Amino acid sequence: MADTSRIAPELLGGLEFFPDLDFSQGMAPYRGASPRPPLPVPPGLEVVQVGSRMIAGAAGDPDVKLVTFDPPRTSAGPRAAVLHIHGGGFVLGDAETFSGLCRLTALQHDCFVVSVDYRLAPETTWPGSLHDCYAALRWLHDNAAELEIDPARIAVMGESAGGGHAAALALHARDQGGPAIRYMMLDAPMLDDRTGTASDPHPHCGQVVWTPQKNRFGWAALLGTEPGGADVPAAAVPARAADLAGLPPTFISVGALDLFLEEDLEWSRRLARAGVDVELHVIPGAYHGFGVAGDAPQVRQCMAWRKAALDRALG
């Protein structure tokens, strides 16, 4: 039985939204099922136009689906853009999963938002998902004039596994001399395959929602090998990168009871040591994915921090 005694009372109700994922039978139970009915669009966000398009993937890879979120124009001239990468433990989710957040981001910041439908593990192992995300970044940059966006103001945003993918994308773009990323907005990013494999696990983190067992499954699915070992390629795991210098300014938020707390704290420390501006928020009594708790004060505060940071970053 998970210990919920340390969870903030305002956030307890959010736990009922999370299914009890059982990966013991692999991904078969989660593939091919009828899609969920679409969630209602939050009031005020229906003005954002939602579309989709296919773009070319990397050489030898299939085309990549993008979902676009285009708000009514409120100013003249090129807009900023945000590349969103969805969460789901590397094995679940799609580009529509966080459509409410994408709509809100587009409207609040008068920016063009693209969510990338990258290939999931274990059907596709690393670096397939990285190639898909990089193709999306290059498409945004290369088509800036047509999209009426400023190629110097492209941010990346992701939650959980999407945050890990965003960090890996920033490292890859830096190393490839690819399009510049203006800012990284990371919500409880999944950064280190060694979390959940250590002999001294955190005594309070990862009790609910995303546990060490689920984390090991997610990383094994992505890597195609057992996580935590010496044979894991460093390029596949942001926390294993030897050098974080030259990465874009970064915002990180994480719950104090989240399994990813310590890896996110360590990555923030390393970013700062590498000369990267980093804004870090640890939310007391919060578990992984606590944002589902709706109008809880912790959720409102975190959303306000995110909005202010992205406002400053995108101008």
C-alpha positions as CSV (number, residue, x, y, z in Angstrom):
1,M,0.0,0.0,0.0
2,A,1.4,3.4,-1.0
3,D,2.0,5.9,1.7
4,T,-0.1,9.0,0.9
5,S,0.4,10.7,4.3
6,R,2.9,13.3,2.9
7,I,0.7,14.3,0.0
8,A,-0.8,17.8,0.3
9,P,-4.5,17.5,1.1
10,E,-5.4,19.8,-1.8
11,L,-3.8,17.3,-4.2
12,L,-5.2,14.0,-2.9
13,G,-8.2,14.1,-5.2
14,G,-6.0,14.2,-8.3
15,L,-4.9,10.6,-7.7
16,E,-8.2,9.2,-8.8
17,F,-7.4,10.4,-12.4
18,F,-4.5,8.0,-12.8
19,P,-5.1,4.4,-14.0
20,D,-3.2,1.6,-12.3
21,L,-0.8,0.8,-15.1
22,D,0.4,-2.8,-15.1
23,F,3.3,-3.3,-17.5
24,S,3.9,-6.9,-16.5
25,Q,2.3,-8.1,-19.7
26,G,4.1,-5.5,-21.8
27,M,2.3,-3.0,-24.0
28,A,-0.2,-5.3,-25.6
29,P,-3.1,-4.2,-23.3
30,Y,-2.4,-0.5,-24.2
31,R,-2.1,-0.9,-28.0
32,G,-5.0,-1.0,-30.4
33,A,-7.7,-0.1,-27.9
34,S,-10.4,2.3,-28.9
35,P,-9.3,5.9,-28.4
36,R,-10.8,7.8,-25.5
37,P,-13.5,10.3,-26.4
38,P,-12.0,13.7,-26.7
39,L,-12.0,15.9,-23.6
40,P,-14.1,19.0,-23.8
41,V,-12.2,22.1,-24.8
42,P,-11.8,24.4,-21.7
43,P,-13.9,27.6,-22.0
44,G,-12.1,30.4,-23.9
45,L,-9.6,28.1,-25.6
46,E,-11.9,27.1,-28.5
47,V,-10.6,30.1,-30.4
48,V,-7.3,28.4,-31.0
49,Q,-7.3,26.6,-34.4
50,V,-6.1,23.0,-34.2
51,G,-4.7,21.3,-37.3
52,S,-2.4,18.4,-38.2
53,R,0.2,17.7,-40.9
54,M,2.8,15.2,-41.8
55,I,6.4,16.1,-42.3
56,A,9.4,14.2,-43.6
57,G,11.3,12.2,-40.9
58,A,15.0,11.6,-40.8
59,A,16.6,9.7,-43.7
60,G,15.2,6.1,-43.7
61,D,12.5,7.0,-41.1
62,P,8.8,7.3,-41.6
63,D,7.0,10.7,-41.8
64,V,6.2,12.4,-38.5
65,K,2.7,13.7,-37.6
66,L,2.5,17.1,-36.0
67,V,-0.5,18.7,-34.3
68,T,-0.5,22.5,-34.6
69,F,-2.2,25.1,-32.4
70,D,-2.6,28.5,-33.9
71,P,-4.2,31.3,-31.8
72,P,-5.9,34.4,-33.2
73,R,-3.2,37.0,-34.0
74,T,-3.0,39.9,-31.5
75,S,0.2,41.5,-32.9
76,A,2.0,42.1,-36.2
77,G,5.2,40.6,-37.1
78,P,6.7,37.1,-36.6
79,R,5.6,35.2,-33.5
80,A,7.4,33.0,-31.1
81,A,6.9,29.2,-31.4
82,V,6.8,26.3,-28.9
83,L,7.6,22.7,-29.7
84,H,5.7,20.5,-27.3
85,I,6.8,16.9,-26.6
86,H,4.2,14.9,-24.7
87,G,4.8,12.7,-21.7
88,G,3.8,9.1,-21.1
89,G,6.9,7.2,-19.8
90,F,8.3,6.8,-23.3
91,V,5.6,4.2,-24.0
92,L,2.2,6.0,-23.9
93,G,0.5,9.1,-25.1
94,D,0.3,11.0,-28.4
95,A,0.4,14.6,-29.7
96,E,-3.2,15.3,-28.6
97,T,-2.7,14.1,-25.0
98,F,-1.9,17.6,-23.7
99,S,-4.0,19.6,-26.2
100,G,-5.5,21.7,-23.5
101,L,-2.1,22.8,-22.3
102,C,-1.0,23.5,-25.9
103,R,-4.1,25.6,-26.6
104,L,-3.5,27.6,-23.4
105,T,0.2,28.1,-24.2
106,A,-0.6,29.3,-27.7
107,L,-3.3,31.8,-26.5
108,Q,-1.4,33.1,-23.4
109,H,1.8,33.8,-25.3
110,D,0.5,34.6,-28.8
111,C,2.7,31.9,-30.2
112,F,2.5,29.0,-32.6
113,V,2.6,25.6,-30.8
114,V,3.4,22.3,-32.4
115,S,3.1,19.0,-30.7
116,V,5.1,16.1,-32.1
117,D,3.7,12.6,-32.4
118,Y,7.0,10.8,-31.9
119,R,7.2,7.0,-32.2
120,L,6.7,5.2,-28.9
121,A,8.8,2.5,-27.3
122,P,9.2,-0.4,-27.2
123,E,8.1,-0.7,-30.8
124,T,10.7,2.0,-31.6
125,T,13.8,2.2,-29.5
126,W,16.3,5.1,-29.2
127,P,17.1,7.1,-31.2
128,G,13.9,6.9,-33.2
129,S,11.9,9.3,-31.0
130,L,14.9,11.7,-30.9
131,H,15.0,11.7,-34.7
132,D,11.2,12.5,-34.8
133,C,11.6,15.4,-32.4
134,Y,14.6,16.8,-34.2
135,A,12.7,16.6,-37.5
136,A,9.9,18.7,-35.9
137,L,12.4,21.2,-34.6
138,R,14.1,21.5,-38.0
139,W,10.7,21.9,-39.7
140,L,9.7,24.7,-37.4
141,H,13.0,26.5,-38.1
142,D,13.2,25.9,-41.8
143,N,9.5,27.0,-42.4
144,A,9.6,30.0,-40.2
145,A,8.7,32.5,-42.9
146,E,5.7,30.5,-44.1
147,L,4.5,30.0,-40.5
148,E,5.2,33.6,-39.6
149,I,7.3,32.7,-36.7
150,D,10.7,34.1,-35.5
151,P,13.3,31.3,-35.8
152,A,15.3,32.9,-33.0
153,R,12.4,32.5,-30.6
154,I,11.6,28.7,-30.6
155,A,11.2,27.1,-27.2
156,V,10.7,23.4,-26.3
157,M,8.3,22.2,-23.7
158,G,7.7,18.8,-22.2
159,E,6.4,17.0,-19.2
160,S,7.8,13.8,-17.7
161,A,9.1,11.6,-20.6
162,G,8.4,14.6,-22.9
163,G,10.7,16.7,-20.7
164,G,13.4,14.0,-21.0
165,H,12.9,14.0,-24.8
166,A,13.1,17.8,-24.8
167,A,16.4,17.8,-22.9
168,A,17.8,15.1,-25.2
169,L,16.7,17.2,-28.2
170,A,18.5,20.3,-26.8
171,L,21.7,18.3,-26.4
172,H,21.4,16.8,-29.8
173,A,20.7,20.1,-31.5
174,R,23.7,21.7,-29.7
175,D,26.0,18.8,-30.8
176,Q,24.7,18.8,-34.4
177,G,24.9,22.6,-34.8
178,G,21.2,22.5,-35.4
179,P,18.5,25.1,-34.9
180,A,19.0,27.2,-31.8
181,I,16.5,26.7,-29.0
182,R,15.6,29.8,-27.1
183,Y,14.2,28.2,-23.9
184,M,13.4,24.9,-22.2
185,M,10.2,24.5,-20.2
186,L,10.4,21.1,-18.3
187,D,7.8,19.7,-16.0
188,A,9.1,16.9,-13.9
189,P,11.5,15.7,-16.7
190,M,12.5,12.1,-16.9
191,L,16.2,12.4,-17.2
192,D,18.1,9.5,-15.7
193,D,17.7,5.8,-16.5
194,R,19.5,5.0,-13.2
195,T,16.6,6.3,-11.1
196,G,14.8,3.2,-9.6
197,T,17.8,1.0,-10.0
198,A,19.9,2.3,-7.1
199,S,20.4,0.3,-3.9
200,D,19.5,3.4,-1.8
201,P,16.2,4.7,-3.2
202,H,14.6,7.8,-1.9
203,P,12.4,6.8,1.1
204,H,9.5,9.2,0.2
205,C,9.5,9.7,-3.6
206,G,7.8,7.6,-6.2
207,Q,5.2,6.1,-3.9
208,V,2.3,6.9,-6.3
209,V,1.6,7.4,-10.0
210,W,5.1,6.7,-11.4
211,T,7.0,4.2,-9.4
212,P,10.6,2.8,-9.6
213,Q,9.2,-0.4,-11.3
214,K,7.3,1.6,-14.0
215,N,10.4,3.8,-14.5
216,R,12.6,0.8,-15.1
217,F,10.1,-0.5,-17.6
218,G,9.9,2.8,-19.5
219,W,13.6,3.2,-19.7
220,A,14.2,-0.5,-20.8
221,A,11.5,0.0,-23.5
222,L,13.3,3.1,-24.8
223,L,16.8,1.8,-24.6
224,G,16.2,-1.7,-25.7
225,T,18.4,-2.9,-22.9
226,E,18.2,-2.9,-19.1
227,P,18.6,0.6,-17.6
228,G,21.3,1.6,-15.1
229,G,24.1,-0.4,-16.7
230,A,27.5,0.7,-18.1
231,D,26.4,-0.3,-21.6
232,V,23.7,2.4,-21.8
233,P,24.7,5.0,-24.5
234,A,25.2,8.3,-22.8
235,A,23.6,10.1,-25.8
236,A,20.3,8.4,-25.0
237,V,20.1,9.7,-21.4
238,P,20.3,13.5,-20.6
239,A,21.7,12.9,-17.1
240,R,24.6,10.9,-18.6
241,A,25.7,13.8,-20.8
242,A,29.3,14.8,-19.9
243,D,28.9,18.5,-20.6
244,L,25.7,20.6,-20.3
245,A,27.3,23.9,-21.4
246,G,25.6,25.7,-24.2
247,L,22.1,24.5,-23.4
248,P,19.3,27.0,-23.5
249,P,18.0,28.7,-20.3
250,T,15.8,26.2,-18.5
251,F,12.7,26.1,-16.2
252,I,12.2,23.0,-14.1
253,S,9.3,22.2,-11.8
254,V,8.9,19.0,-9.9
255,G,6.9,17.7,-6.9
256,A,8.7,17.0,-3.6
257,L,7.3,13.5,-3.7
258,D,8.0,12.9,-7.4
259,L,10.2,9.9,-8.3
260,F,12.2,12.4,-10.5
261,L,13.0,14.8,-7.6
262,E,16.6,14.0,-7.1
263,E,17.5,13.6,-10.8
264,D,15.9,16.9,-11.5
265,L,17.7,18.6,-8.6
266,E,21.0,17.2,-9.8
267,W,20.4,18.2,-13.4
268,S,19.5,21.7,-12.2
269,R,22.8,21.9,-10.2
270,R,24.8,20.7,-13.2
271,L,23.1,23.3,-15.5
272,A,24.0,26.1,-13.1
273,R,27.6,24.8,-12.8
274,A,27.8,24.8,-16.7
275,G,26.7,28.5,-16.8
276,V,23.2,27.8,-17.9
277,D,20.4,30.0,-16.4
278,V,18.0,27.7,-14.6
279,E,14.8,28.3,-12.7
280,L,13.9,25.5,-10.3
281,H,10.7,25.0,-8.3
282,V,10.0,22.1,-5.9
283,I,6.4,21.8,-4.9
284,P,5.8,20.5,-1.4
285,G,3.5,17.6,-1.0
286,A,3.2,17.1,-4.8
287,Y,3.4,13.8,-6.7
288,H,4.2,13.1,-10.3
289,G,1.5,14.6,-12.5
290,F,-0.1,16.6,-9.7
291,G,-1.3,19.1,-12.3
292,V,-4.5,17.0,-12.8
293,A,-5.6,18.3,-9.4
294,G,-7.3,21.2,-11.3
295,D,-7.8,24.3,-9.3
296,A,-5.6,23.3,-6.3
297,P,-3.4,26.3,-5.2
298,Q,-0.2,24.4,-5.9
299,V,-1.4,23.9,-9.5
300,R,-2.3,27.6,-9.9
301,Q,1.0,28.7,-8.5
302,C,3.0,26.4,-10.8
303,M,1.1,27.5,-13.8
304,A,1.7,31.2,-12.9
305,W,5.5,30.5,-12.6
306,R,5.5,28.7,-16.0
307,K,3.6,31.6,-17.6
308,A,5.9,34.3,-16.2
309,A,9.0,32.4,-17.2
310,L,7.8,31.8,-20.8
311,D,6.7,35.4,-21.0
312,R,10.3,36.6,-20.1
313,A,11.9,34.0,-22.4
314,L,9.8,34.7,-25.5
315,G,9.5,38.4,-25.1
